[in-house]
Amino acid sequence: MNRSIPISDNYRRPIIEALALQVVVGVISMMILDGGETAQVCGAALLAFWGGAAVLIWRHPQTPSKVDLSLLRVGYLPVVVIAGVIIHFVWHLRGFE
């Protein structure tokens, strides 16, 4: 029984780099003394990023473009910024901030 994932080997390095970046950002966000707000934003961005990464890999399993690989490699950073803006806006609308 073959248990390998049927995706291109070109995805391996960007996925490892994305995981390393997320660990670094996650540790730094947990060290910020703001009551866990930054860590919550990074956690929500983590879920959003891997949801998008799964769709990206599902759509191009064997032939990733350079843009696909770049988005996997450093795409977490813009997702954190966008998630931070959206989450703080929603918190403000709901009266939590």
N, C-alpha and C positions, 0 to 999 in steps of 0.2 A: 504494500500500500504506500503510495507516494504522498507524503505529508507536506510537501513544499507548497508555498503560496504561488499561484500562477501569475506573478507580476514580473516585470523587468528587473534585472539586477541593478539597473541604473537608479532605482529608487532607494537602494540600501544606504548609501552614504548620506543623502539629504535627510532621510528619516532619522539616522543616528545623530546628525548635527542638530536637527530640530529637537530631539529629545534632550540633548545636552543643553541647548539654549533654554528650553523650558525648565530644566532642573535649576539652572543658574537664576533665571528670572523668578522662579517659584521660591527658592531659598531667600533671595533678596526681598521679595514681597512679604514673606513671613517674618522677616527681621524688622520691617517697618512698624513702628509703634502707633498704629492708627486704629486699633480695635479690630483688626482683621479685615478692614474694608478692601485694602489693596490685594490681600490674598484671595478674597472672594471674587474680585474682578479678574484676577489671573486664573482662578479656577474656572470661571465661566468662559473666559477666552480659550482656555485649554480644551474644554468640551466643544466649543464652536470650531476651533482650529482642526481638531481631529475629525469632526463631522465633515468639514469641508475637504480635508485631506482624503478621507475615505471616498467621497464622491469623485474627487479628482483622479484617484488611482483606479476607481471603478470605471470611469469614463475612458481612461487611457492606460490600460494595464500593461501593454507591451511596448508602446511607442510614446514615452514621455517627451514633451518638448523641453527646451531650455527654460521656458517660463514656468512650466509645471515644476521642474526641479528647484528653481529659485524660490517659488512660492512655498514649497515644502521646507526649504532650507531656512529662510528668514521670515516667512509669512506670519509667524506667531507675533512678532513685534507690532505690526500694524493692527492685528486683531486685538491685541491687548489695549492699544490706544483707542480703537473704535469701541470696544466693549466698555472701557472706562467711561467714555463720554455717554454712551447709551444708558449704562446702568446708573450713573449719577443723575442723568436726566429723569429716568423713571423713578428713582428714589425721591427726587425733588417733587415730581408730580404726585407721588403717593404720600408725601409729607414725612418721609423718614429722615430727610436731611434738613 
